[in-house]
Structure formats: structure tokens, C-alpha cells
Amino acid sequence: MLSHVSPKSEFSARQNLRWLFILRNLMILSESLLIIISVYGLNIRLPEQQLWMVMLLICSVNIYTSIRLQAEEPVTEVDIFTQLIMDVVAIALLLYLTGGASNPIIWVFLLPVIITAIMLPHAYAWYMVILTTSMYTVLMAFNIPLPAIEPHSPNPQMIHAGMANYEMLQQAHAMSDKHYFNLHIFGMWFGFVFSAGLVAFFVVELAKTLRIQERNLADARESALRDERVVALGTLAASAAHDMGTPLGTIAIVAHELEQEYPIHRFPDLHEKTLIMQQQIERCKQALSVMSASAGELRAESGRVMPVTDYIDDVINQWRTHKPTAKLNFVIDPLAIDADAQIIAERTLTHSIINILNNGAEASPPEKGIEFHASWDLYELLIKIRDFGPGLPPELAEFAGKQPVVSKKRGLGVGLFLTYSTINRLGGKIHLYNSESGGACVEITLPLLNAENNDDNPGIGQAPFIAG
């Protein structure tokens, strides 16, 4: 049964119904022009009143289709096929009033078949073939004939009534024959042009749809491959965190014993170095603890909501613990900030931005440092991080961030790949390129939480804040 054929997707069915609405508008326009040209241009006596009633019926169907498109109820393939049946019935009524199968535009029955074959499954196409063939067959026997413009020879017995009258009838027959021939040729020409254009239009649109689907499939395949690599790296990180926990604990115990054996009043230099070693060991243990806890699932506290200004300050402060001596030119655009903007401060996002800052600091000369530029509105945060180093190598510029790469330089391998994957997973975008004035530039675009109550609060800072 037709009612059991489920649609491929509600979106595609609604899109198909929208195309059907557009095509029916084109049919209404073309049929109206043909009626006007036939009645008032070619002076063909047609049942004009009945024809306009059929056109009014088609317009009513299209009004219903417009209302159906605006409704929230899902569109099914049965709905589309039902509307195509109504179109076939309307076409049959028009042809019934204009000569039936003798009408030169009888080819119009092919259009519902083409549309059904493109929009709906094969079963519907065969049902439409049966319906249109039946309508065509019925119109061969039942129709209102076109007015007598077809050629007819004069009666030969009229030659006895006078040769002059017979010759006049022959001339009238020749003129009628030419008029009928031209009208029929024009109808066939119009049919060919219209059907050829419609078929070409559908073929082009279908090819475009296929290209879009292939592109989306390629993107999905690339995303799945990237996710597989991220999962593999996460598994390795969890395993490494487990394996390194015991050695780090042993080193921490030894460092503590060295601190006790070498007091500060007797060995100040050695004692200070021992404290530094203990601090770095503690950082390693914290990092391994985070990896171990986050490898299997994201922790709830890592996704808290924060104002954008607080989040940026938190990221910069955390990065300072990694690179306390690195120079940072920190700029906030005062014309592109929103005081109510909020962001989900996820731990993986923070680590991603810090990783980019570390890469930039390692690539730039110490005296130049890096630039950090931030601007945002209520919906989007834009971060630009630029270094003054040699830039991305040409052989890695195409693949940097999209997959793990092997490089002699630091900051272009797994870390950047994980950063790229994290930002894309959060719905953001990242773009890496070499600046014209030298160095590499990373642009990060992140979605923000849309504030429900957007009061007219004053902006944060009326001038750029620059810190060395």
C-alpha cells in the first residue's frame, strides 16, 4: 500500500513539495498565456469559461500547497503523490476541453511522470505511468473537439454550380490547410522547447544535488576518520597517564627527600632547584590526572558557563604559568564586544587555545613575542593569534591541524591536530595561514551562548588594553 511507503526524510519531502509548488505556478502561468493567445490572438473558439474554472481549481490547489508548506506537520511522500494526481486530473480536464488526444500539447502528461520519477520511489513512478496512460486513452475517445479549423476538401459535385465558386472553395481550403498546419507545427515546437528546457533543468538540479551529497559524504568521512584518530590518541593518553603515574610518584618522593637533605640555609641554590623540580612534577601529575579523568568522558565541571571576558582572562592566566617570560601583545577590540556574551568554558577548549599560544611563543623571537586579538558579539567570539616566526612550512600548510604530521619543528604535530578537532567538535572554525608580513596566524571562531536578556549594559573597556 502507498500509505506504508515512508519518506526518506521530512526535509527532502518538504523541499520536493516546495519545488512542486514552484512548478505548478509555472504551469498556471503558461496555461493562462496559451488560453489568452488561442482565444484572443488566434481567434480560436474555445470553451473559455470552463477553461478558466479549471485554472481556478489549479490555483486553489496551489494555495493549499502554500498553506501546507507553512504548517509544522511533516510532509510525506503520499502527500506529494496526491498533489501530483490532482495535477494530472487538472491537465486531463484542460485537454478534454481542448480536443483531447488531438491537442498538440498532449505531451504535457510526460511532466508528472518525470517529476514522480525524480522525487519519489520507483513504485510511485509506475503508478503515475498507469494513471497518465489511462487518462491519455480516455481522452482519445471522450473530448470536446477543437473548432473546425482543420482542412476539408470541397465537394466535387459543386463543380456543376460554377467553376468560379469551386476555385474559390479550393483557395479557401488551401488557406485553411496552411493555417491548420502552422498552428499544429507551432504547438509541437512549443511542446519540444518546453519539455527540453524542463528536462534539462531537472537534470542540472539533480546533478547539483548529487554533487552536494557527495561533498557532504566526503566531509562526513573525513570527520569520522579524524574522530577515530582522536579516540585512538585519547586511548593512548589514558594508557600513558596510567603508566607514568608510578614513576612520577617515585620522582616526587625522591625530590621531597632531597629537599629535606639539602636545607635552604646550607644549600640555597640546590634547595631552590629542588623546589622548582617539585613544582614541575606536580604540574605533570595534575596534567596526567586530567587526561585520565577526561579520556573516557568529559567532566561536568569542565563545561561551566562563563562571561567571555572572564574566560579570556582565565585562559591568559593559565598560559602565563606555562610561559611566564613570553611577551604577549593582548588586544581587545572595544567596538566589537558585548558585555552579556557567555561561553561554555570547556577544559579541552582552554587547552587548545593554550596549545596555540605555546606554539606561537616557541616560534617567535623572544623580543617580539606574539599577538592575541579578541573581539565578540552576543553570538560569536573571534580570536586571532599571530607569531613572528618563519611561518608554516609549505609542505605542511595544507595538512597542519587536519591530521597528525611529522615535522622537525615543534608545535605542528599531534597537539595542533587535537586542537583542530576540539574546536570543530564544539561548532567552531579554525583557519591557519601565513601572514604577508611574516609569521603564522591562527583565526578561531567560536559560537557563544545567546543571552536571553540583552540589557543595554556598558561595554567592557572603551580602549584597547595592551600588555607586554
PyMOL commands that set and color helices and strands:
alter all, ss='L'
color gray80, all
select helices_A, chain A and resi 2-4+10-41+48-70+77-97+100-102+106-119+122-141+156-161+163-261+268-294+300-302+308-322+347-363+394-397+414-425
alter helices_A, ss='H'
color red, helices_A
select strands_A, chain A and resi 303-307+328-332+342-346+370-376+380-386+429-434+440-447
alter strands_A, ss='S'
color yellow, strands_A
deselect
rebuild
show_as cartoon
